[in-house]
Every structure is written in structure tokens, then in C-alpha cells.
């Protein structure tokens, strides 16, 4: 999904990119909900869904803006502060108690993030550094918001159906973003429509996988597995955008994969 967004990003505002993600996703969500016809959330649960949608919008707006300013692998690396925050929030909100293996996995993942970011921090005074720092700050804000999304997902997955969560999480953002996105709209070329469809498909598959995982496992155990997408981000960044992975990127990936292996050992 990240690579597809980056391919659509040139000349477009993060607001339009976020709207396209949900507008495409709602097509798949409506089809799946229509097939299963699961009940909608109770009146008492709508507040929780609304909060999750707001946090999700903040997260994606910040993250998609970062994708317009940073290499794909670097934006993904910055987003990996979210799993660390998820485990901490899960302890406070969900009263989970992560094992020592989870803490070790989080420590290695955090070290991998620092290794990926260190070269950028050393070049802070170079030309274009202001845009890169803006991108890093935007990705950091997105990570904070997304950690709240993931913890709420764990709670909602225990109350509502997967298909209901999928529908609500796509439909509400479309309604909220329709007006603002129209104000910054850039026309979509005919050749870009397949990418828009893929955007919704990838987003739907990703959300279904995450929600299923959170309904069966502790949030603190699921979160570090997201680190593996850094490897895919480096490969896609090179294949699609010519972003050559550096030695720092390789070292970061090794640390991240090592953390995941520790998690699987547990």
C-alpha cells in the first residue's frame, strides 16, 4: 500500500491520497459486509469507533505526507516507533504483560530504527534537510496516532465483527474527507486508476490481516511482527523508485529481522 501511495504522490496533497485510500477501500468493504451482513456496532460502541477513525486519519495523513518527502524505506522505518508505543499502551490500556522475549524483540526493532535514521540526522544541515526533517516529524506523529489505532483494534475485535469494523473504518473517513479532498483535488489520469484500485485492495487485505491477528493474539505480541515490512519497503523502494538501500539500511533490516526471530521463538 505504501509503495502504491508513493507512486500516486507526485503533484498530489496527502489529503487527496488519504481520501483515495479510503474511497477505494470502501468498495471492497461494502462488498464484503454485504456478503456477510454482520450487525452494526451498538450505540455505546460508536464513540470508540469514532475515536479510532480520527486517530487513523491523523495517522495516514501524517504518514502519506512523509511518503511525499522521504524514501520509502526511511518513512517505513520511522513508522516503526508505533509497535513500540503499542506495547506500552497495551500495558496501560489492555493490562497486558509482555514477556522478556517481546521486550527483546522491541529493543532490537528500536535499535534497527535508530540505525536507519542515524545517517539522516547526521546530514541535518545539508540542502533539503528542512523537508526531510518535516517528513520525519510527520511520520513520528503518524506513528503516535497509529499506536492508538492498533490498541483500539484489539479492543474492538473482541466486540464487533471483522466485516463491520472494516466497513466502519472505511466509510466514516470517506464521509469526513469528501469535502476537504475536493478542495485540493488533482485529476487522475486513466493510467493511474489501476493503482487506485490496488490501493484499496492492499489496504483491505492489510486491515483484515491486522484485525484477525489482534482478535487472536495480544497486541504487544502482534506489533513487532510489523517490522518485517521494512525489508519489503527497501526492496520496493529500489525496484519501483530507484532508491538504493545503503549499508545502514541493511544493518537496520538485520536488527529488525532478528527481533522478529526472537518473537517467533517465544
BAFI-3210 file (N, C-alpha, C; in Angstrom, 3 decimals, decimal comma, padded with zeros to 6 digits):
// residues 266
n [1|2|3|4|5|6|7|8|9|10|11|12|13|14|15|16|17|18|19|20|21|22|23|24|25|26|27|28|29|30|31|32|33|34|35|36|37|38|39|40|41|42|43|44|45|46|47|48|49|50|51|52|53|54|55|56|57|58|59|60|61|62|63|64|65|66|67|68|69|70|71|72|73|74|75|76|77|78|79|80|81|82|83|84|85|86|87|88|89|90|91|92|93|94|95|96|97|98|99|100|101|102|103|104|105|106|107|108|109|110|111|112|113|114|115|116|117|118|119|120|121|122|123|124|125|126|127|128|129|130|131|132|133|134|135|136|137|138|139|140|141|142|143|144|145|146|147|148|149|150|151|152|153|154|155|156|157|158|159|160|161|162|163|164|165|166|167|168|169|170|171|172|173|174|175|176|177|178|179|180|181|182|183|184|185|186|187|188|189|190|191|192|193|194|195|196|197|198|199|200|201|202|203|204|205|206|207|208|209|210|211|212|213|214|215|216|217|218|219|220|221|222|223|224|225|226|227|228|229|230|231|232|233|234|235|236|237|238|239|240|241|242|243|244|245|246|247|248|249|250|251|252|253|254|255|256|257|258|259|260|261|262|263|264|265|266]
n.u [000,827|001,935|003,921|002,298|000,877|003,021|003,672|001,526|001,833|003,327|002,756|000,385|-001,698|-001,434|-003,928|-005,689|-004,563|-005,067|-007,865|-008,308|-007,310|-009,233|-011,638|-011,296|-010,962|-013,463|-015,142|-014,432|-014,921|-017,701|-018,675|-017,802|-019,029|-021,700|-021,964|-021,650|-023,275|-023,116|-023,947|-024,274|-022,236|-023,063|-024,884|-023,400|-020,821|-020,091|-018,690|-016,081|-015,401|-015,497|-013,389|-011,254|-011,305|-010,719|-008,098|-006,924|-007,155|-005,502|-003,119|-002,721|-002,768|-000,506|001,452|001,271|001,962|004,606|005,609|005,696|007,932|010,129|012,419|011,037|011,767|012,860|010,711|009,032|010,647|010,655|008,003|008,020|008,257|005,759|004,925|006,450|005,299|002,756|003,014|003,613|001,299|-000,559|000,012|-000,864|-003,557|-004,834|-003,936|-001,941|000,868|003,825|006,195|009,693|010,807|009,336|010,015|012,725|012,540|011,321|013,339|015,457|014,183|013,762|016,432|017,126|015,570|016,809|019,346|018,671|017,837|019,989|021,964|020,486|020,052|022,657|023,059|021,681|022,120|022,371|021,451|018,002|017,409|015,482|013,018|013,302|013,451|010,933|009,447|010,248|009,267|006,548|006,073|006,624|004,552|002,440|003,006|002,575|-000,210|-001,088|-000,436|-002,400|-004,582|-004,095|-004,208|-006,871|-008,001|-007,552|-009,275|-011,797|-011,985|-012,759|-015,384|-016,920|-017,835|-015,461|-016,063|-017,818|-016,187|-014,377|-016,034|-016,976|-014,568|-013,713|-015,870|-016,646|-014,304|-014,350|-016,701|-016,015|-013,799|-014,523|-015,363|-013,075|-011,061|-011,928|-011,325|-008,603|-008,160|-006,550|-006,669|-007,119|-005,222|-006,072|-004,360|-003,663|-005,685|-005,714|-003,768|-005,081|-007,177|-005,665|-004,628|-006,849|-007,323|-004,926|-004,976|-007,325|-006,798|-004,609|-005,782|-007,699|-006,009|-004,547|-006,626|-007,681|-005,441|-005,190|-007,471|-006,891|-004,441|-002,237|-001,858|000,721|002,283|001,696|002,455|005,389|005,872|005,292|007,598|008,851|008,014|009,719|011,823|010,524|009,818|012,321|013,081|010,983|011,252|013,682|013,136|010,944|011,310|013,972|015,478|018,311|019,221|021,180|024,226|023,580|020,834|020,721|021,911|020,044|017,802|018,676|018,798|016,101|014,825|016,068|014,884|012,264|012,652|013,309|010,858|009,259|010,462|009,543]
n.v [-001,191|001,248|001,680|001,931|004,265|006,075|006,019|007,370|009,830|012,155|015,543|015,575|016,255|015,156|014,879|014,269|011,816|010,283|010,277|008,864|006,376|005,483|005,755|003,941|001,667|001,435|000,370|-002,356|-002,987|-002,582|-004,554|-006,926|-006,676|-006,634|-009,237|-010,796|-009,537|-008,625|-007,475|-003,942|-001,704|-001,352|001,338|002,295|001,651|003,249|005,568|004,677|003,638|005,990|007,464|005,825|006,104|008,835|008,917|007,216|008,717|010,925|009,528|008,398|010,684|012,050|010,108|009,617|012,130|012,141|010,172|011,566|013,068|011,595|008,805|005,544|003,350|004,713|006,229|004,141|003,007|005,018|004,883|002,629|003,198|003,015|000,230|-000,049|001,855|000,770|-001,581|-000,449|001,099|-000,974|-002,205|-000,273|000,285|-002,129|-003,849|-005,745|-007,964|-008,019|-010,600|-011,407|-012,007|-010,528|-007,955|-008,028|-008,343|-005,914|-004,162|-004,777|-004,110|-001,356|-000,534|-001,094|000,827|003,194|002,901|003,100|005,739|007,268|008,175|010,190|012,046|012,933|014,412|016,747|019,467|019,784|020,651|020,635|019,497|020,540|019,756|016,989|016,697|017,660|015,613|013,444|014,268|014,321|011,614|010,603|011,705|010,383|007,766|007,854|008,339|006,040|004,007|004,258|003,548|000,807|-000,317|000,212|-001,365|-003,926|-003,993|-003,533|-005,691|-007,714|-007,263|-006,458|-007,605|-008,643|-007,824|-005,737|-003,888|-003,373|-002,119|000,210|001,512|002,309|003,659|005,901|007,650|008,330|009,859|011,964|013,113|013,850|016,510|018,255|016,982|017,446|020,116|020,222|018,727|016,833|015,942|012,490|010,504|008,300|006,048|005,805|004,740|001,868|001,729|003,077|001,296|-000,903|000,236|000,341|-002,420|-003,503|-002,113|-003,131|-005,920|-005,739|-004,548|-006,490|-008,632|-007,567|-007,024|-009,586|-010,774|-009,272|-010,071|-012,571|-012,661|-011,173|-007,614|-006,573|-008,662|-008,990|-006,560|-006,215|-007,869|-006,402|-005,191|-006,631|-005,629|-003,635|-004,714|-005,394|-002,809|-001,680|-003,248|-002,730|000,035|000,212|-001,257|000,077|002,856|003,436|003,794|003,256|000,864|001,450|000,630|001,177|000,802|-001,957|-002,968|-002,088|-003,590|-006,178|-006,111|-005,704|-007,992|-009,863|-009,261|-010,083|-012,824|-013,554|-013,073|-015,017|-017,247|-017,212]
n.w [000,000|000,814|-001,157|-003,416|-002,791|-002,784|-005,477|-006,554|-005,459|-006,528|-007,159|-005,755|-002,920|000,512|001,612|-000,507|-001,269|001,002|000,986|-001,419|-000,676|001,229|-000,216|-002,292|-000,739|000,510|-001,359|-001,540|001,129|001,430|-000,301|000,960|003,493|002,666|001,767|004,097|005,993|008,742|012,093|012,846|014,899|018,415|020,037|022,181|021,446|019,325|019,892|020,470|017,962|016,467|017,617|016,903|014,110|013,799|014,859|013,008|010,662|011,275|011,494|008,872|007,218|008,175|007,656|004,880|003,978|004,801|003,078|000,696|001,016|001,890|001,296|000,633|002,349|004,512|005,501|006,302|008,275|010,236|010,948|012,491|015,119|016,111|016,786|019,139|020,808|020,868|022,403|024,875|025,333|025,357|027,735|029,532|028,821|028,061|029,937|029,493|029,874|028,664|027,724|028,409|025,969|024,144|024,935|024,272|021,493|020,825|021,633|019,855|017,471|017,857|017,957|015,331|013,985|014,882|013,748|011,049|010,921|011,712|009,700|008,403|010,418|010,804|008,509|008,840|008,327|005,598|002,153|001,552|003,941|005,632|004,518|004,774|007,550|008,197|007,039|008,656|011,159|010,579|010,040|012,559|014,135|012,892|013,673|016,450|016,507|015,176|016,920|018,856|017,260|016,802|019,362|020,044|018,080|019,006|021,194|019,965|018,233|019,866|020,309|018,046|014,720|012,250|009,630|010,017|011,367|009,319|007,413|008,788|009,352|006,865|005,659|007,292|007,237|004,469|004,273|005,966|004,700|002,129|001,360|002,134|000,554|-002,038|-002,354|-002,814|-005,022|-007,542|-010,898|-011,923|-013,974|-016,732|-016,783|-014,144|-012,651|-012,224|-010,172|-008,127|-007,587|-006,727|-004,436|-002,664|-002,494|-001,371|001,066|002,211|002,465|004,193|006,484|007,187|007,815|009,998|011,843|012,254|013,416|015,800|017,071|017,940|019,234|021,721|021,737|022,113|021,276|018,598|017,425|017,042|014,818|012,618|011,877|009,856|007,429|006,743|005,282|002,900|002,122|001,555|-000,639|-002,502|-002,723|-004,055|-006,437|-007,629|-007,399|-007,631|-005,331|-003,758|-001,433|001,477|003,343|005,955|005,872|005,369|007,726|009,572|008,765|009,381|012,197|012,751|011,642|013,260|015,738|015,185|014,858|017,470|018,635|017,395|018,443|021,040]
ca.u [000,000|002,821|004,544|001,266|000,649|004,171|003,608|000,491|002,073|003,816|001,759|-000,880|-001,699|-001,678|-005,371|-006,275|-004,059|-005,797|-009,231|-008,273|-007,133|-010,491|-012,672|-011,079|-011,182|-014,860|-015,770|-014,208|-015,560|-019,152|-018,931|-017,605|-020,086|-022,955|-021,980|-021,775|-024,378|-022,918|-024,615|-023,509|-021,874|-024,081|-024,779|-022,327|-019,514|-019,794|-017,664|-014,787|-015,131|-015,212|-012,041|-010,291|-011,282|-009,991|-006,683|-006,478|-006,999|-004,279|-002,000|-002,485|-002,413|000,893|002,330|001,290|002,768|006,008|005,974|005,994|009,169|011,202|012,475|010,044|012,307|013,069|009,398|008,576|011,451|010,161|006,718|008,209|008,101|004,389|004,842|006,995|004,260|001,625|003,269|003,497|-000,111|-001,279|000,210|-001,656|-004,983|-005,353|-003,359|-001,123|002,185|004,707|007,272|011,040|011,091|008,728|010,851|013,953|012,190|011,106|014,634|016,173|013,471|014,060|017,813|017,109|015,040|017,840|020,395|018,156|017,663|021,216|022,570|019,687|020,306|023,993|023,010|020,616|022,399|022,509|020,330|016,834|017,251|014,226|011,944|013,469|013,080|009,474|008,945|010,479|008,321|005,219|006,000|006,588|003,182|001,617|003,267|001,880|-001,644|-001,366|-000,370|-003,754|-005,449|-003,853|-004,711|-008,331|-008,359|-007,567|-010,495|-012,977|-012,033|-013,392|-016,793|-017,607|-017,396|-014,396|-016,632|-018,375|-015,054|-013,840|-016,954|-016,983|-013,269|-013,562|-016,972|-016,611|-013,311|-014,784|-017,671|-015,341|-012,773|-015,024|-015,307|-011,697|-010,279|-012,364|-010,699|-007,207|-008,184|-005,785|-007,273|-006,446|-005,066|-006,611|-003,383|-003,464|-006,807|-005,343|-003,069|-006,092|-007,853|-004,710|-004,521|-007,940|-007,156|-003,851|-005,426|-008,326|-006,120|-003,813|-006,646|-008,273|-004,961|-004,260|-007,768|-007,720|-004,333|-005,483|-008,571|-006,401|-003,184|-002,021|-001,385|002,168|002,941|001,491|003,069|006,750|005,921|005,186|008,943|009,302|007,683|010,850|012,568|009,749|009,899|013,621|013,067|010,072|011,839|014,708|012,565|009,971|011,686|015,405|016,071|019,286|019,446|022,550|024,693|022,794|019,535|020,924|022,125|018,749|016,949|019,160|018,352|014,644|014,522|016,495|013,830|011,124|013,007|013,165|009,422|008,760|010,979|008,619]
ca.v [000,000|002,408|001,878|002,416|005,665|006,857|006,126|008,352|011,041|013,372|016,535|015,422|016,524|013,976|014,789|013,521|010,442|009,603|010,050|007,787|005,108|005,055|005,646|002,655|000,605|001,274|-000,506|-003,724|-003,153|-002,716|-005,857|-007,974|-006,549|-007,048|-010,705|-011,395|-008,856|-008,645|-006,331|-002,723|-001,525|-000,834|002,780|002,567|001,408|004,179|006,515|004,033|003,592|007,349|007,807|005,083|006,697|010,108|008,586|006,634|009,817|011,646|008,652|008,264|011,993|012,294|009,128|009,842|013,337|011,720|009,427|012,514|013,787|010,687|007,490|004,618|002,577|005,600|006,534|002,943|002,853|005,960|004,374|001,512|003,586|002,668|-001,005|000,157|002,555|-000,152|-002,460|000,349|001,420|-002,201|-002,437|000,690|000,258|-003,502|-004,573|-006,859|-008,033|-008,663|-011,437|-010,883|-012,153|-009,392|-006,787|-008,168|-008,070|-004,477|-003,492|-004,932|-003,316|000,054|-000,321|-001,052|002,128|004,206|002,720|003,616|007,191|007,971|008,945|011,382|013,012|013,496|015,337|017,706|020,803|019,770|021,170|019,761|018,898|021,014|018,890|015,655|016,769|017,737|014,269|012,620|014,694|013,891|010,164|010,354|011,983|009,288|006,580|008,029|008,146|004,665|003,145|004,285|002,771|-000,624|-000,738|000,197|-002,510|-005,109|-003,951|-003,649|-007,030|-008,609|-006,886|-006,346|-008,483|-008,170|-007,166|-004,469|-002,994|-002,999|-001,162|001,475|002,166|002,873|004,534|007,170|008,564|008,842|010,921|013,099|013,697|014,160|017,944|018,758|016,427|018,107|021,438|020,092|017,596|016,801|014,893|011,196|010,069|006,942|005,026|005,734|004,092|000,567|001,928|003,445|000,049|-001,671|000,896|-000,165|-003,865|-003,708|-001,598|-004,051|-007,145|-005,416|-004,337|-007,783|-009,423|-006,979|-007,195|-011,007|-011,031|-008,663|-010,795|-013,870|-012,547|-009,938|-006,520|-006,427|-009,741|-008,782|-005,329|-006,300|-008,561|-005,412|-004,798|-007,321|-004,873|-002,779|-005,401|-005,208|-001,400|-001,463|-003,897|-001,997|001,341|000,041|-001,754|000,989|004,274|003,594|004,165|002,199|000,654|001,669|-000,303|001,463|000,152|-003,401|-003,234|-001,891|-004,735|-007,339|-005,969|-005,849|-009,408|-010,553|-009,087|-010,939|-014,208|-013,736|-013,118|-016,317|-018,235|-017,209]
ca.w [000,000|000,885|-002,461|-004,330|-002,446|-003,243|-006,933|-006,867|-004,673|-007,191|-007,531|-005,012|-001,491|001,346|001,844|-001,611|-001,208|002,078|000,504|-002,409|000,034|001,834|-001,251|-002,953|000,236|000,879|-002,373|-001,079|002,432|001,218|-000,911|001,966|004,505|002,045|001,673|005,433|006,692|010,194|012,730|013,056|016,321|019,316|020,248|023,145|020,845|018,228|020,336|020,290|016,518|016,018|018,054|016,088|012,774|013,889|015,000|011,749|009,712|011,649|011,185|007,437|006,669|008,501|007,026|003,438|003,759|004,929|001,875|-000,379|001,339|002,295|000,658|001,172|003,482|005,649|006,064|006,995|009,487|011,241|011,405|013,403|016,519|016,509|017,561|020,475|021,566|021,037|023,545|026,091|025,525|025,692|029,162|030,291|028,475|027,998|031,082|029,039|030,481|027,688|028,239|028,139|024,544|023,457|025,214|023,482|020,101|020,709|021,762|018,596|016,470|018,102|017,527|013,870|013,585|015,139|012,745|009,781|010,986|012,079|008,602|008,133|011,481|010,593|007,373|009,132|007,814|004,142|001,365|001,605|005,267|006,227|004,037|005,348|008,959|008,200|006,778|009,840|012,194|010,151|010,249|014,004|014,566|012,384|014,493|017,725|016,279|014,775|018,098|019,418|016,365|016,979|020,670|019,928|017,239|019,878|021,995|019,105|017,643|020,830|020,447|016,765|013,651|011,374|008,446|010,489|011,611|008,010|006,783|009,524|009,267|005,528|005,285|008,021|006,677|003,167|004,521|006,594|003,840|000,783|001,117|002,113|-000,556|-003,269|-002,428|-003,249|-005,951|-008,780|-011,740|-012,014|-015,360|-016,954|-016,442|-012,701|-011,975|-011,648|-008,905|-007,131|-007,211|-005,930|-003,137|-001,832|-002,286|-000,392|002,358|002,739|002,886|005,367|007,640|007,568|008,463|011,308|012,744|012,609|014,343|017,095|017,713|018,390|019,960|022,452|020,889|022,250|020,556|017,166|016,935|016,493|013,535|011,546|011,481|008,646|006,214|006,385|004,225|001,672|001,741|000,921|-001,954|-003,383|-002,985|-005,089|-007,694|-008,234|-007,356|-007,764|-004,051|-003,486|000,001|001,938|004,364|007,149|005,685|005,533|009,149|010,230|008,449|010,136|013,578|012,794|011,437|014,480|016,731|014,823|015,132|018,913|018,929|016,973|019,378|022,167]
c.u [000,872|003,449|003,536|000,958|001,786|004,161|002,561|000,793|002,508|002,687|000,458|-000,669|-001,971|-003,163|-006,052|-005,830|-004,809|-007,229|-009,267|-008,116|-008,449|-011,604|-012,542|-011,365|-012,634|-015,612|-015,632|-014,928|-017,068|-019,495|-018,820|-018,685|-021,430|-023,081|-022,252|-022,919|-024,259|-023,552|-023,686|-023,197|-023,053|-023,872|-023,630|-020,940|-019,147|-018,730|-016,265|-014,407|-014,787|-013,809|-010,996|-010,190|-010,508|-008,490|-006,116|-006,262|-005,735|-003,053|-001,698|-002,141|-000,940|001,832|002,410|002,053|004,251|006,473|006,281|007,348|010,365|011,260|011,542|010,555|012,470|011,751|008,853|009,335|010,960|008,819|006,843|008,325|006,708|004,310|005,404|005,953|003,054|001,830|003,154|002,044|-000,919|-001,133|-000,697|-003,156|-005,572|-004,806|-002,623|000,244|003,128|005,811|008,624|011,396|010,508|009,555|012,147|013,692|011,988|012,426|015,437|015,509|013,761|015,490|017,901|016,593|016,102|018,969|019,940|018,099|018,971|021,849|021,803|019,932|021,678|024,006|022,005|020,860|022,507|021,300|019,198|016,581|015,939|013,063|012,052|013,074|011,565|008,855|009,107|009,496|006,905|005,033|005,931|005,192|002,241|001,779|002,558|000,386|-001,958|-001,265|-001,722|-004,734|-005,312|-004,363|-006,243|-008,801|-008,452|-008,859|-011,738|-013,115|-012,693|-014,894|-017,553|-017,031|-016,311|-014,951|-017,265|-017,268|-014,486|-014,712|-016,890|-015,678|-012,986|-014,627|-016,916|-015,530|-013,697|-015,755|-016,998|-014,397|-013,286|-014,901|-013,896|-010,873|-010,654|-011,668|-009,269|-007,074|-007,317|-006,336|-006,420|-006,407|-005,603|-005,631|-003,138|-004,572|-006,494|-004,613|-004,047|-006,836|-006,938|-004,560|-005,603|-007,799|-006,086|-004,287|-006,417|-007,685|-005,307|-004,659|-007,270|-007,243|-004,664|-005,391|-007,895|-006,637|-004,649|-006,638|-008,111|-005,134|-003,131|-001,441|000,129|002,930|002,814|002,354|004,477|006,848|005,829|006,560|009,384|008,992|008,787|011,663|011,859|009,820|011,220|013,643|012,183|010,618|012,896|014,081|011,704|010,459|013,193|016,104|017,006|019,481|020,913|022,951|023,939|021,428|019,645|021,106|020,825|017,837|017,368|018,710|016,854|014,239|014,938|015,464|012,629|011,413|012,910|011,693|008,841|009,252|010,069|007,331]
c.v [001,256|002,708|002,409|003,882|006,534|007,021|007,150|009,727|012,267|014,307|016,451|015,694|015,239|013,789|013,993|012,067|009,641|009,314|008,900|006,423|004,602|004,885|004,336|001,505|000,362|000,403|-001,966|-003,986|-003,355|-004,087|-006,974|-007,902|-006,983|-008,558|-011,335|-010,806|-008,965|-007,398|-005,137|-002,556|-001,012|000,667|003,123|002,427|002,402|005,201|005,964|003,964|004,976|007,786|007,095|005,676|008,012|009,859|008,018|007,723|010,623|010,832|008,622|009,597|012,304|011,370|009,333|011,117|012,992|010,974|010,354|013,195|012,873|009,464|006,513|003,892|003,466|005,971|005,343|002,755|003,778|005,495|003,238|001,912|003,220|001,347|-000,876|000,830|001,659|-001,025|-001,702|000,703|000,189|-002,532|-001,524|000,510|-001,145|-004,389|-005,834|-006,800|-008,765|-009,480|-010,820|-011,018|-010,997|-008,135|-006,844|-007,863|-006,572|-003,714|-003,587|-004,125|-001,833|000,385|-000,251|000,267|003,213|004,116|003,286|005,140|007,943|008,751|010,238|012,454|013,666|014,517|016,460|019,088|020,878|020,396|020,147|019,156|019,319|020,120|017,503|015,649|016,889|016,364|013,354|012,974|014,244|012,394|009,821|010,607|010,864|008,035|006,662|007,766|006,688|003,695|003,119|003,481|001,277|-001,131|-000,778|-000,983|-003,779|-005,155|-004,173|-005,036|-008,031|-008,340|-006,937|-007,305|-007,811|-007,361|-005,829|-003,451|-002,479|-001,939|000,200|002,229|002,727|003,914|005,883|008,119|009,135|010,008|012,169|013,828|014,176|015,651|018,496|018,249|017,092|019,451|021,378|019,032|017,841|015,675|013,630|010,763|008,649|005,838|004,868|004,989|002,679|000,690|002,302|002,193|-000,816|-001,090|000,387|-001,641|-004,142|-003,256|-002,559|-005,331|-006,888|-005,253|-005,643|-008,625|-008,893|-007,231|-008,648|-011,319|-010,493|-009,356|-012,136|-013,801|-011,233|-008,879|-006,395|-007,532|-009,554|-007,637|-005,504|-007,020|-007,591|-004,962|-005,460|-006,523|-003,905|-003,399|-005,232|-003,764|-001,103|-002,057|-003,142|-000,608|001,278|-000,318|-000,705|002,427|004,500|004,034|003,030|002,039|000,812|000,578|-000,091|000,782|-001,352|-003,762|-003,093|-003,096|-005,974|-007,279|-006,229|-007,314|-010,223|-010,441|-009,970|-012,408|-014,516|-013,866|-014,475|-017,420|-018,334|-017,877]
c.w [000,000|-000,472|-003,478|-004,068|-002,967|-004,761|-007,378|-006,288|-005,466|-007,634|-006,766|-003,529|-000,724|001,618|000,740|-001,589|-000,140|001,651|-000,498|-001,743|000,593|000,793|-002,014|-001,996|000,560|-000,123|-001,948|000,242|002,293|000,634|000,126|003,052|003,934|001,933|003,032|006,260|008,207|010,818|012,893|014,544|017,138|019,523|021,184|022,526|019,754|018,619|020,145|018,811|015,983|016,395|017,205|014,686|012,780|013,997|013,702|010,695|010,006|011,252|009,694|006,785|006,945|007,760|005,521|003,093|003,852|003,687|000,698|-000,178|001,581|001,381|001,374|002,421|004,716|006,314|006,844|008,302|010,589|011,792|012,400|014,858|017,020|017,272|018,975|021,360|021,816|022,270|024,864|026,381|025,927|027,168|029,997|030,083|028,570|029,110|030,651|029,717|029,527|028,352|027,895|026,664|023,743|023,694|024,401|022,009|019,878|020,776|020,464|017,483|016,614|017,685|016,007|013,335|013,757|014,112|011,397|009,769|011,201|010,917|008,309|009,176|011,316|009,467|007,591|008,547|006,301|003,466|001,371|002,965|005,920|005,809|004,653|006,826|009,105|007,967|007,977|010,956|011,857|010,365|011,730|014,563|014,117|013,235|015,839|017,563|015,960|015,945|018,802|018,584|016,641|018,321|020,660|019,074|018,065|020,690|021,131|018,496|018,576|020,960|019,128|015,742|012,816|010,207|008,820|010,729|010,289|007,347|007,466|009,326|007,877|005,214|005,992|007,494|005,316|003,350|005,095|005,633|002,486|000,464|001,079|000,935|-001,873|-003,456|-002,941|-004,349|-007,176|-009,639|-011,806|-013,473|-015,523|-016,542|-014,957|-011,975|-011,482|-010,319|-007,795|-006,650|-006,345|-004,529|-002,188|-001,522|-001,234|001,000|003,015|003,257|004,152|006,615|008,118|008,316|009,866|012,298|013,184|013,629|015,732|017,813|018,274|019,241|020,727|021,517|020,938|021,523|019,039|016,643|016,361|015,159|012,356|011,067|010,176|007,381|005,827|005,249|002,892|001,190|001,039|-000,491|-002,942|-003,712|-004,071|-006,438|-008,398|-008,339|-007,452|-006,495|-003,610|-001,977|000,358|002,930|005,671|007,066|005,904|007,010|009,929|010,003|009,236|011,589|013,703|012,622|012,649|015,589|016,452|015,096|016,629|019,288|018,556|017,880|020,592|021,777]
res [x|x|x|x|x|x|x|x|x|x|x|x|x|x|x|x|x|x|x|x|x|x|x|x|x|x|x|x|x|x|x|x|x|x|x|x|x|x|x|x|x|x|x|x|x|x|x|x|x|x|x|x|x|x|x|x|x|x|x|x|x|x|x|x|x|x|x|x|x|x|x|x|x|x|x|x|x|x|x|x|x|x|x|x|x|x|x|x|x|x|x|x|x|x|x|x|x|x|x|x|x|x|x|x|x|x|x|x|x|x|x|x|x|x|x|x|x|x|x|x|x|x|x|x|x|x|x|x|x|x|x|x|x|x|x|x|x|x|x|x|x|x|x|x|x|x|x|x|x|x|x|x|x|x|x|x|x|x|x|x|x|x|x|x|x|x|x|x|x|x|x|x|x|x|x|x|x|x|x|x|x|x|x|x|x|x|x|x|x|x|x|x|x|x|x|x|x|x|x|x|x|x|x|x|x|x|x|x|x|x|x|x|x|x|x|x|x|x|x|x|x|x|x|x|x|x|x|x|x|x|x|x|x|x|x|x|x|x|x|x|x|x|x|x|x|x|x|x|x|x|x|x|x|x|x|x|x|x|x|x|x|x|x|x|x|x]
***
